[in-house]
Amino acid sequence: MIIVTGAAGFIGSCLVSKLNNKGIKDIILVDDFSSVIKNKNILHKVYREKIERNVFFDWLRKNHKQVEFIFHIGARTDTTEFNVEIFNELNLNYSKKIWDACVEFGIPLIYASSAATYGDGSLGYNDEHKLIFKLQPLNPYGVSKNEFDKWVIRQTTSPPYWYGLKFFNVFGPNEYHKGRMASVVFHAFNQADRRTSGQADGVVRLFRSHNPGYKDGEQLRDFIYVKDVIDVLYFLMDHNRDPGIYNLGTGHARTFLDLVHAVFTSINRPSKIEFIDTPIDIRDKYQYFTQAKMEKLRRTGYTKPFYTLEEGISEYVQGYLSNEKIF
C-alpha cells in the first residue's frame, strides 16, 4: 500500500496517475477533499481509500503494517500568504509528524521541499546539506520548507530511506484549481487563447523587471514539466539508497519570454506581450533567477533526459489545456 498526501492537488494527483499507469492501485489518498474543483483531479483515479488529512495519523496508527511507502506532497504552497501560523501548522508541524511516524513504523518517505528555500539565490542553488542552514527564504512559505529541511538534517533517527526534493518551477496538467498560484504557463495560455480569456487582443501580460540587472521578460527560472517530476519520484521510490535532500529542476534556466513565445507557438499564433508592474506585495520577494544544480540527483543513477521548455509546453497546451483534460 502506498500513501500520497496532497493527492487531489497538482503534483499529487499526477503522481497517482503515474502509479496507476505502472499498475499500482493499492493507494491511499490523503488531502483536504472539500474543494469540488480540486477533486476533479482524482475522478478517474484508481485507489483504495480517501482519508481526510486531519484524521490521517489516527488511520495510520491503525493501518501502518500495510503501508509500504509514503509520498508527502501535500502542503500550503501560497507564496503570497504571510500568516506564519498557517505554514507552521500545515507545512512544518504536519511534516514533522509524518517523519516521526515513518521512523516509528519503519516506512520509507519522500517529501516535497521547494526552490523557494533558496531565497534571492545569492548563495547559489547547490543542494548540499551544509548550505541549507545558511539560506534565507523570502517568504513564510519558503521559510516553512527550509525549517523542515533543517529539522530533518538534525534528526538522529530516520525512516529506512528517505528523500526531500526541492521542486523548482513546476508546470503541467491538473493545476486548474490553483488560481493565482498556478504556473505562468497556465496563466499565459488563458491570456493568449481567446477561447479561454475572452480578450479581444489575446495579449499575455508579464511582470516588468524592477531589477536593473534584468530586462523586462528576461527574468530567468528553472521551469520543469510535472511529468519529469513524477518520473523522478517514481525512480526514487525504488532506489532505497543515497538518502538526502535533492534539487528537482532541469538544470537549465529559461526566460519568461521564452515561455510565452512557446505558448503562442503551441496555439499557432504570433506572440503579443505587454509588461505590467510586479505587485507591491511580492515585489521585494521576487526571484529573478533560479537554476537547479542537478549533479547530485544524476549521481544516483537517474539518467532520463528532461522535457525541454518547448516540449513540455507543447504537450501541456495541446494535450491538456486546450480541452481542459485531466492527467
C-alpha positions in Angstrom: 0.0 0.0 0.0 1.3 3.4 -1.0 0.2 6.7 0.6 0.1 10.0 -1.3 -0.6 13.2 0.7 -1.9 16.2 -1.3 -3.3 13.5 -3.6 -6.1 15.8 -5.0 -3.6 18.6 -5.7 -1.5 19.4 -8.7 1.6 17.2 -8.3 0.0 14.6 -6.0 -2.8 13.8 -8.5 -0.3 13.5 -11.3 1.8 11.1 -9.2 -1.3 9.0 -8.6 -1.8 8.8 -12.3 1.8 7.7 -12.7 1.3 4.9 -10.1 -1.9 3.8 -11.8 -0.1 3.7 -15.2 2.5 1.5 -13.6 -0.2 -0.9 -12.4 -0.2 0.3 -8.8 -3.8 0.7 -7.5 -3.4 0.0 -3.8 -3.1 3.7 -2.9 -4.4 5.7 0.0 -5.2 9.3 -1.0 -4.7 11.9 1.8 -5.9 15.5 1.4 -8.5 18.1 2.3 -11.2 16.9 -0.1 -13.5 19.9 0.5 -12.7 21.5 -2.9 -15.1 20.4 -5.7 -12.7 21.9 -8.4 -9.6 20.1 -6.9 -11.5 16.8 -6.6 -11.9 16.7 -10.3 -8.2 15.7 -10.4 -9.0 12.3 -8.8 -12.3 11.5 -10.5 -10.9 8.7 -12.7 -8.0 7.6 -10.5 -7.9 4.1 -9.1 -7.2 3.8 -5.3 -8.2 2.0 -2.2 -9.5 4.8 0.1 -9.6 8.6 0.6 -8.5 9.8 4.1 -9.0 13.4 5.3 -5.7 14.9 6.3 -7.0 15.8 9.8 -7.6 12.1 10.7 -4.7 10.6 8.8 -2.5 9.9 11.8 -5.2 8.1 13.6 -5.8 6.0 10.5 -2.0 5.4 10.1 -1.6 4.2 13.6 -4.2 1.5 13.0 -3.1 0.5 9.5 0.7 1.2 9.3 1.6 -2.5 8.9 0.1 -2.4 5.4 1.9 0.7 4.3 5.0 0.3 2.1 5.8 3.9 1.2 4.7 7.5 1.8 4.9 10.3 -0.6 4.3 13.5 1.4 3.4 16.0 -1.4 0.7 17.9 0.4 1.5 21.5 1.6 0.2 25.0 1.7 2.0 26.5 -1.3 0.8 30.1 -1.4 3.8 32.3 -1.6 1.6 35.4 -1.1 0.3 34.2 2.3 2.0 35.8 5.2 0.3 34.2 8.1 3.2 32.2 9.6 1.0 30.1 11.8 -0.8 28.5 8.8 2.6 27.4 7.4 3.7 26.2 10.9 0.6 24.0 11.1 0.3 22.7 7.6 3.9 22.5 6.4 6.3 22.4 9.3 4.5 20.6 12.1 2.4 18.2 9.9 5.6 17.2 8.1 7.4 16.5 11.4 4.5 14.2 12.4 4.8 12.4 9.0 8.6 11.9 9.5 8.2 10.7 13.1 5.5 8.2 12.0 7.8 6.9 9.3 10.6 6.5 11.8 8.3 4.7 14.3 6.7 2.4 11.8 9.7 1.8 9.5 8.1 3.4 6.4 10.3 4.9 3.6 9.5 8.5 2.8 9.7 11.1 0.0 8.6 14.6 0.8 8.3 17.8 -1.1 10.6 20.7 -0.4 10.9 23.8 -2.6 13.3 26.0 -4.5 11.7 28.9 -2.5 14.1 27.9 0.2 16.9 29.5 -1.8 15.6 33.0 -1.3 17.2 35.5 -3.7 19.7 33.0 -4.9 22.7 34.9 -3.6 24.1 31.7 -2.1 23.6 29.7 -5.2 21.4 26.7 -5.9 23.6 23.9 -4.5 21.7 21.1 -2.8 24.5 20.1 -0.4 23.2 19.9 3.1 25.7 22.3 4.6 24.2 25.2 2.6 20.7 24.7 4.0 21.4 26.3 7.3 22.6 29.5 5.6 19.6 30.0 3.4 17.3 33.0 3.8 14.0 32.4 2.1 12.0 35.5 1.0 8.5 34.5 2.3 6.9 32.4 5.0 6.2 29.5 2.6 9.9 29.2 1.8 10.8 29.6 5.5 8.5 26.7 6.4 10.0 24.4 3.8 13.6 25.3 4.8 12.8 25.0 8.5 11.6 21.4 7.9 14.7 20.6 5.8 16.9 21.9 8.6 14.9 19.9 11.2 15.3 16.7 9.1 19.1 17.1 8.8 19.3 17.4 12.6 17.5 14.2 13.3 19.4 11.3 14.7 16.8 8.7 13.6 15.3 8.5 10.1 13.0 6.3 8.0 14.5 3.2 6.4 15.3 5.5 3.4 14.1 9.0 2.6 14.4 11.9 0.1 13.5 15.5 0.2 13.0 17.1 -3.2 13.3 20.9 -3.8 10.8 21.4 -6.6 11.7 24.3 -8.9 9.0 25.9 -11.2 6.7 23.0 -11.9 4.0 23.3 -14.6 1.6 20.9 -16.2 -1.9 19.3 -16.1 -4.1 19.3 -13.0 -3.3 22.8 -11.8 -6.7 24.2 -12.8 -7.7 24.8 -9.1 -4.6 26.8 -8.1 -5.8 30.2 -9.0 -3.1 32.9 -8.6 -0.6 30.2 -7.7 -1.0 28.3 -11.0 2.1 28.3 -13.3 3.0 31.1 -15.6 2.3 28.6 -18.5 -1.3 28.2 -17.3 -1.9 31.9 -17.0 -0.2 32.7 -20.3 -2.4 30.2 -22.1 -5.5 31.7 -20.6 -4.5 35.1 -21.7 -3.3 34.1 -25.2 -6.1 31.9 -26.2 -9.2 34.0 -26.9 -11.5 31.0 -26.3 -10.5 30.9 -22.6 -9.6 34.5 -21.9 -12.5 36.3 -23.6 -10.0 39.0 -24.6 -10.2 40.5 -28.0 -6.5 41.0 -28.2 -5.1 37.8 -26.8 -2.2 39.5 -25.1 0.0 37.9 -22.4 1.0 40.2 -19.6 4.3 39.6 -17.9 5.8 41.3 -14.8 8.1 44.2 -15.6 11.6 43.9 -14.3 12.3 46.1 -11.2 15.9 44.9 -11.2 18.4 46.8 -13.3 20.3 43.6 -14.0 17.4 42.1 -16.0 15.4 43.4 -18.9 11.6 43.1 -19.0 10.7 39.4 -19.6 14.3 38.2 -19.2 13.9 37.1 -15.6 15.1 33.5 -15.5 13.6 30.5 -13.9 14.2 26.7 -14.0 10.8 25.5 -15.4 10.2 21.8 -15.1 7.3 19.8 -16.6 5.3 17.9 -14.0 5.8 14.6 -15.8 9.5 14.8 -15.2 8.8 15.5 -11.5 6.7 12.3 -11.1 9.2 10.2 -13.1 11.9 11.2 -10.5 9.5 10.4 -7.7 8.8 7.0 -9.1 12.5 6.3 -9.6 13.5 7.2 -6.1 10.7 5.1 -4.6 12.6 2.0 -5.7 16.2 3.5 -5.3 16.4 2.8 -1.5 19.9 4.3 -1.1 21.6 7.7 -1.1 19.1 9.4 1.2 19.1 13.2 1.4 17.7 16.5 0.1 17.9 16.9 -3.7 17.1 19.6 -6.2 14.5 18.8 -8.8 14.6 21.1 -11.8 16.0 20.7 -15.2 19.3 22.5 -14.5 18.6 25.0 -17.3 17.2 28.4 -16.6 14.9 30.0 -19.3 13.4 33.4 -19.6 9.7 34.2 -19.3 9.9 35.5 -22.9 11.0 32.0 -24.0 8.0 30.6 -22.1 5.4 32.9 -23.6 6.7 32.5 -27.1 6.4 28.7 -26.7 2.8 29.1 -25.5 1.9 31.2 -28.6 3.7 28.7 -30.9 1.7 25.9 -29.4 -1.6 27.6 -30.3 -0.2 28.7 -33.7 -0.5 32.5 -33.1 2.1 35.3 -33.2 3.3 36.5 -29.8 1.7 39.5 -28.2 3.2 40.6 -24.9 2.7 43.6 -22.6 4.5 44.3 -19.3 2.9 45.3 -16.1 4.4 46.3 -12.7 5.1 43.4 -10.3 2.5 43.7 -7.4 3.8 45.6 -4.4 3.1 42.7 -2.0 5.6 40.4 -3.7 8.0 42.8 -5.4 10.7 42.8 -2.8 10.4 39.0 -2.5 10.6 38.2 -6.2 13.2 35.7 -7.5 14.9 36.9 -10.7 16.9 33.8 -11.3 16.7 30.1 -10.4 18.6 27.2 -11.8 18.9 23.9 -10.1 22.3 22.2 -9.8 21.3 18.7 -10.8 24.6 16.7 -10.4 23.6 15.2 -7.1 20.4 13.6 -8.5 22.3 12.4 -11.6 24.8 10.7 -9.3 22.0 8.5 -8.0 21.7 6.9 -11.5 18.8 8.9 -12.8 19.7 9.4 -16.4 16.5 10.1 -18.2 16.5 13.5 -20.1 14.1 16.2 -19.1 11.5 17.7 -21.3 12.7 21.0 -22.9 10.6 24.0 -22.0 9.1 23.9 -25.6 8.4 20.2 -25.5 6.6 20.4 -22.1 4.6 23.5 -23.0 3.5 22.0 -26.4 2.3 18.8 -24.7 0.6 20.6 -21.8 -1.2 23.2 -24.0 -2.2 20.8 -26.9 -2.9 17.7 -24.8 -4.5 19.2 -21.7 -5.2 23.0 -21.5 -6.8 23.2 -24.9 -9.5 20.8 -23.9 -9.3 21.1 -20.1 -8.2 17.5 -19.8 -7.1 16.0 -16.5 -4.0 13.7 -16.4 
